[in-house]
Amino acid sequence: MDTETRLAERLRRMPGVRTVPRPVLPGRGTEFDLAYVRDGRPGGTPLLAVPGGPGMASVLPYRSVRRSAARLGFDAVMAEHRGVGLSRRDRGGADLPPAALTLAAAADDLAAVLDDCGIGRAVVWGASYGGVLAQVFAGRHPGRVAGLVLDSTSGSTRADHAEVREYVRGLLWRGEAPEAAGAAERLRDLVEQGAVPADECQDVVPVVYEFGGPAMVERLLEAVARGRTGTWRRVRRLAGKEAGERSPCVLEFDLVSEIWRRELHDLEPDGRPLDPAAAFAQVTAGREPDFAGLPVDAEAVQRGLSVPVAVLSGAYDLRAVPPGAEAMAGRIPDAALVRFPRSGHGFLDRFPFAGLVAAGAVAAGRHKRLPGLAERLEAGRRVTSATAMRGYLAASLAMDGVPFPR
């Protein structure tokens, strides 16, 4: 038995891990066992948490989040996305085929998991890609949604992705925001001088911005201008791992990249610096361009929501950018836009307590109070993956001779 199989078997024996049979393809006889995990007490507030990706597993990476949810009175459920981790293979041991990997099927899997749990309606917390899947779920199964936490997400249309590209360039290339004008000017100069390759900018600069804002980007570029490129090279290596490497039962993008390619992203790279489309174009290169788009009209779903919704947006988020979050919240009849002034992308991964507070407020119908709590929540957060990454970058910059406060 290989290491990956042993890990999967160990995870299947974890308390709360169950499976529900699901069709590989609609109307066909072949099935696979969709895994899910449930933590908390029955009778608590049902919470269905949907991680990002596509490609993030649920059972292994979010144990501490589920334990925190249980302590706060939630009945927390997370499904292992089809094509990922414990839900990767059919009963014959073969990887699920590309045709099985669709947003509609993944949304229907969530409904099947709630059925297996005996849960009629749940607050759905979707982060990043998980927020797109949550909207598809709400469009296909509106009666199962008691409320939504849309965390660092969008409608994932071509217009959304074009908006992200223009926002990133306006901020970090053209310097349209006063606080980032100096960093943008220095970046343009370094590219023009050949000190950094233009095609590496997207792999490095937005990552540093998300964890430290414009001040940390300025320190990074100051180091590069002095010839100290250690931090630049370290961040680029980390970005390459995130985009391309498979980590069993944690991050498995290889199969579910079909969803990204066919339903989520058809914006082509334009060859200019700071292009978010470039990284995913490399991952899906060589495949037929049979783009179909979302199985629901995301904007129509947003306008038709009749439940409380909290839209969480980090000011440093360069993947689901603040103007997009504002527009989305404006379309939702009963939404609260919750802006976090010093946060980046993805609260489920980087600051889950904020998401749990938002889910509790949504469940209680008190979501309109959340905007007034955002700065206090940020000020009180302790060590998270975000603060750890910020510390790593600060330490790296110190080695490059440009200390940055942690």
C-alpha positions in Angstrom: 0.0 0.0 0.0 1.5 3.3 -1.1 1.8 6.5 1.1 -1.2 8.2 -0.6 -3.5 5.1 -0.1 -2.4 4.8 3.6 -3.2 8.5 4.1 -6.7 8.1 2.5 -7.5 5.1 4.6 -6.5 6.9 7.8 -8.6 9.9 6.9 -11.7 7.7 6.2 -11.4 6.4 9.7 -11.5 9.8 11.3 -14.5 10.6 13.5 -17.3 12.2 11.5 -16.1 11.1 8.1 -18.8 9.4 6.0 -19.6 8.7 2.4 -22.7 9.0 0.2 -23.0 7.2 -3.2 -23.1 9.5 -6.1 -23.4 9.0 -9.9 -20.2 9.5 -11.8 -22.2 10.8 -14.7 -25.9 11.8 -14.7 -28.2 8.9 -15.7 -25.3 6.3 -15.8 -24.9 3.3 -13.5 -21.3 3.9 -12.4 -21.0 5.4 -8.9 -18.3 6.7 -6.6 -18.3 7.4 -2.9 -18.4 11.1 -2.2 -16.8 11.7 1.2 -17.8 14.3 3.7 -17.1 15.2 7.3 -19.4 16.4 10.0 -18.4 18.0 13.3 -20.4 19.5 16.1 -23.6 18.6 17.7 -26.9 17.7 15.9 -29.3 20.5 16.8 -26.6 23.2 16.3 -26.8 25.7 13.5 -26.2 23.8 10.3 -23.2 25.2 8.5 -22.1 23.9 5.1 -18.5 25.2 4.4 -17.2 25.1 0.9 -13.5 25.6 0.3 -11.8 27.2 -2.7 -9.8 25.9 -5.6 -11.2 24.2 -7.4 -8.9 21.6 -5.9 -8.9 22.1 -2.1 -9.8 19.1 -0.1 -12.1 19.4 2.9 -11.5 16.5 5.4 -7.8 17.0 6.2 -7.1 20.8 5.8 -10.0 22.2 7.9 -10.0 20.2 11.0 -9.3 23.1 13.3 -11.9 25.3 11.5 -14.6 22.6 12.2 -13.5 22.2 15.8 -13.9 26.0 16.2 -17.3 25.9 14.5 -18.4 23.1 16.8 -17.3 25.1 19.9 -19.4 28.0 18.6 -22.5 25.9 18.4 -22.5 25.0 14.7 -23.3 21.6 13.2 -20.5 21.9 10.6 -20.5 19.9 7.4 -17.8 19.9 4.6 -18.0 17.8 1.4 -14.8 16.4 -0.2 -15.2 17.9 -3.7 -15.6 15.3 -6.5 -12.3 14.7 -8.2 -10.4 15.6 -5.1 -8.9 13.6 -2.2 -11.3 11.0 -0.8 -13.7 11.7 -3.6 -11.2 11.4 -6.4 -11.9 7.9 -7.7 -14.8 5.7 -8.7 -15.5 2.4 -7.0 -13.2 0.6 -9.5 -10.3 2.8 -8.4 -10.1 4.9 -11.6 -9.9 8.7 -11.5 -13.2 10.4 -12.3 -13.4 11.3 -16.0 -13.3 14.9 -17.2 -17.1 14.8 -18.1 -17.9 14.1 -14.4 -16.3 17.2 -13.2 -18.8 20.0 -13.5 -20.2 22.7 -11.2 -23.7 21.4 -11.6 -22.6 17.9 -10.4 -20.6 19.4 -7.5 -23.5 21.5 -6.4 -25.9 18.5 -6.5 -23.3 16.6 -4.4 -23.7 19.3 -1.7 -27.5 18.7 -1.7 -26.9 14.9 -1.4 -24.6 15.5 1.6 -27.3 17.6 3.3 -29.8 14.8 2.6 -27.5 12.2 4.1 -27.1 14.4 7.2 -30.9 14.9 7.5 -30.3 18.7 7.2 -33.0 20.6 5.3 -31.4 24.1 5.2 -28.0 25.3 6.1 -26.0 28.5 6.2 -23.6 28.1 3.3 -20.1 29.6 3.6 -18.3 29.6 0.3 -14.7 30.8 0.0 -13.2 31.9 -3.3 -14.1 29.2 -5.8 -16.3 27.8 -3.1 -18.3 31.0 -3.2 -19.0 30.5 -6.9 -20.0 26.9 -6.1 -22.2 28.2 -3.3 -24.0 30.5 -5.8 -24.5 27.6 -8.2 -25.9 25.6 -5.3 -28.2 28.4 -4.3 -29.4 28.6 -8.0 -30.1 24.9 -8.3 -31.3 24.2 -4.7 -32.6 27.5 -3.3 -34.7 25.8 -0.7 -31.7 24.4 1.0 -30.0 27.7 1.7 -30.8 29.5 5.0 -28.2 32.2 4.4 -24.9 32.8 2.7 -21.4 33.9 3.5 -19.7 34.8 0.3 -16.1 35.0 1.2 -13.6 36.6 -1.3 -15.6 35.5 -4.3 -17.3 36.7 -7.5 -19.7 35.6 -10.1 -16.7 34.2 -12.1 -17.8 35.7 -15.5 -15.4 37.0 -18.2 -16.4 40.5 -17.0 -15.3 39.7 -13.4 -12.0 38.4 -14.5 -11.4 41.3 -16.8 -12.2 43.6 -13.9 -9.6 41.9 -11.7 -6.9 42.3 -14.4 -7.7 46.0 -14.8 -7.9 46.6 -11.1 -4.5 44.9 -10.4 -2.8 46.8 -13.2 -4.4 50.1 -12.2 -3.2 49.6 -8.7 0.3 48.1 -9.1 1.3 49.1 -12.7 -0.3 52.4 -13.4 -0.3 53.6 -9.8 -3.9 55.0 -9.8 -4.2 54.7 -6.1 -2.1 57.2 -4.2 -0.9 54.7 -1.6 0.5 52.4 -4.3 1.7 55.0 -6.8 5.4 54.8 -5.6 5.5 51.0 -5.8 3.9 51.1 -9.3 6.5 53.6 -10.6 9.4 51.6 -9.2 8.0 48.3 -10.6 7.7 49.9 -14.1 11.3 51.2 -13.8 12.6 47.8 -12.8 10.9 46.0 -15.6 12.1 48.6 -18.1 15.7 48.2 -16.8 15.4 44.4 -17.1 16.0 44.0 -13.3 12.9 41.7 -13.1 11.3 39.8 -16.0 7.9 41.2 -16.9 6.3 37.7 -16.9 7.3 37.1 -13.3 5.5 40.2 -11.9 2.2 38.4 -11.6 3.7 35.5 -9.7 5.3 37.8 -7.1 4.0 41.3 -6.7 0.2 40.5 -6.0 1.2 37.8 -3.5 3.4 40.2 -1.5 0.7 42.9 -1.7 -2.0 40.5 -0.3 0.0 39.9 2.8 1.6 43.3 3.4 -0.1 45.9 1.3 1.7 48.6 -0.7 4.3 49.2 2.0 5.6 45.6 1.7 5.6 45.8 -2.1 7.8 48.9 -1.8 10.2 47.2 0.4 10.4 44.2 -1.9 11.1 46.4 -4.9 13.7 48.4 -2.9 15.5 45.2 -2.2 15.4 44.2 -5.9 16.7 47.7 -6.9 19.7 47.0 -4.6 20.3 43.7 -6.4 18.9 41.7 -3.4 16.4 39.3 -5.1 16.1 36.6 -2.5 12.6 37.4 -1.5 11.5 37.8 -5.1 12.8 34.3 -6.0 11.3 32.7 -2.8 7.9 34.1 -3.5 8.1 33.0 -7.2 8.9 29.4 -6.1 6.0 29.4 -3.7 3.6 30.7 -6.4 4.8 28.0 -8.8 4.1 25.3 -6.3 0.5 26.6 -5.6 -0.3 26.6 -9.3 1.1 23.3 -10.4 1.8 20.8 -7.6 -0.5 18.1 -6.3 -0.6 17.5 -2.6 -2.8 14.4 -1.9 -5.9 15.0 0.2 -4.9 18.7 0.5 -4.7 20.4 -2.9 -5.4 18.4 -6.1 -6.0 20.7 -9.0 -5.1 18.3 -11.8 -8.5 16.7 -12.4 -10.8 19.6 -11.4 -8.8 22.0 -13.6 -11.5 20.8 -16.1 -14.0 23.0 -14.2 -11.7 26.0 -14.3 -11.1 25.5 -18.0 -14.7 24.8 -19.1 -16.8 26.8 -16.7 -14.9 29.4 -14.8 -12.2 31.2 -16.8 -12.0 32.0 -20.5 -10.0 35.2 -20.3 -6.9 34.9 -22.5 -3.5 36.2 -21.5 -2.7 39.4 -23.3 1.1 39.2 -22.9 1.4 42.3 -20.7 2.7 42.5 -17.1 0.5 41.6 -14.1 -1.9 39.3 -16.0 -3.8 36.9 -13.6 -4.9 34.8 -16.6 -1.3 33.8 -17.4 -0.8 31.2 -14.6 -3.9 29.2 -15.2 -3.3 29.3 -19.0 -0.1 27.4 -18.4 -1.9 24.8 -16.3 -4.6 24.2 -18.9 -2.5 24.6 -22.0 -3.0 22.3 -25.0 -6.7 21.4 -24.2 -9.6 22.1 -26.5 -11.2 25.6 -25.9 -14.7 24.2 -25.3 -15.7 26.9 -22.8 -19.3 26.6 -21.6 -19.6 29.1 -18.7 -21.5 28.7 -15.4 -24.6 26.5 -15.3 -26.5 29.4 -13.7 -26.7 33.1 -14.3 -24.8 34.3 -11.3 -26.1 37.8 -11.3 -29.7 36.5 -11.6 -29.0 34.2 -8.6 -27.7 37.1 -6.6 -30.7 39.3 -7.4 -33.1 36.5 -6.6 -31.7 35.6 -3.1 -34.2 36.0 -0.4 -31.9 35.1 2.5 -29.4 37.1 4.6 -26.0 37.3 2.9 -22.6 38.5 4.2 -20.1 39.5 1.5 -16.6 39.4 3.0 -14.0 41.5 1.2 -10.3 42.1 2.1 -8.9 45.4 1.0 -5.7 43.6 -0.1 -7.5 41.0 -2.1 -6.3 40.9 -5.7 -8.2 37.8 -6.8 -11.8 38.8 -5.8 -11.2 42.5 -5.9 -13.0 45.1 -3.7 -15.0 46.8 -6.5 -16.4 43.4 -7.5 -17.5 42.6 -4.0 -19.2 46.0 -3.7 -21.1 45.4 -7.0 -22.1 41.9 -6.0 -23.4 43.1 -2.6 -25.3 45.8 -4.4 -27.2 43.2 -6.4 -28.2 41.0 -3.4 -31.4 42.3 -1.8 -30.4 41.5 1.9 -26.6 41.7 1.8 -24.1 43.3 4.2 -20.7 44.2 2.6 -18.1 43.5 5.2 -14.8 45.2 4.3 -11.6 44.2 6.1 -9.0 46.9 5.7 -5.8 44.8 6.3 -6.8 41.4 4.9 -6.2 39.6 1.6 -7.9 36.7 -0.1 -9.9 33.9 1.6 -11.0 34.1 5.2 -11.7 30.4 5.4 -8.0 29.7 4.9 -6.5 32.8 6.4 -8.8 34.2 9.1 -11.6 31.6 9.7 -12.8 33.2 12.9 -14.1 36.2 10.9 -16.1 33.8 8.7 -17.5 31.9 11.6 -18.6 35.2 13.2 -20.2 36.1 9.9 -22.0 32.8 9.6 -23.4 33.2 13.1 -24.6 36.7 12.3 -26.3 35.5 9.1 -28.0 32.6 11.0 -29.3 35.1 13.5 -30.4 37.7 11.0 -27.8 40.2 12.5 -25.5 40.4 9.4 -26.1 44.1 9.0 -24.0 44.6 12.2 -21.0 43.0 10.7 -19.5 46.0 8.9 -19.0 47.7 12.2 -17.1 44.7 13.6 -14.6 44.2 10.9 -11.7 46.4 12.2 -12.1 45.0 15.7 -12.0 41.4 14.4 -8.8 42.2 12.5 -7.2 43.9 15.4 -7.9 40.9 17.7 -6.8 38.1 15.4 -3.9 36.0 16.6 -1.6 33.7 14.6 -3.2 32.5 11.4 -1.8 31.3 8.1 -2.0 35.0 7.0 0.0 36.4 9.9 2.5 33.5 9.6 3.0 34.3 5.9 3.4 38.0 6.6 6.1 37.0 9.2 7.8 34.8 6.7 7.9 37.7 4.1 9.1 40.1 6.7 11.9 37.8 7.7 12.9 37.3 4.1 13.0 41.0 3.4 15.2 41.5 6.5 17.7 39.0 5.0 17.6 41.2 1.9 18.5 44.2 4.0 15.1 46.0 4.0 13.5 45.2 7.3 9.7 45.3 7.4 7.6 45.4 10.7 5.9 42.1 11.4 
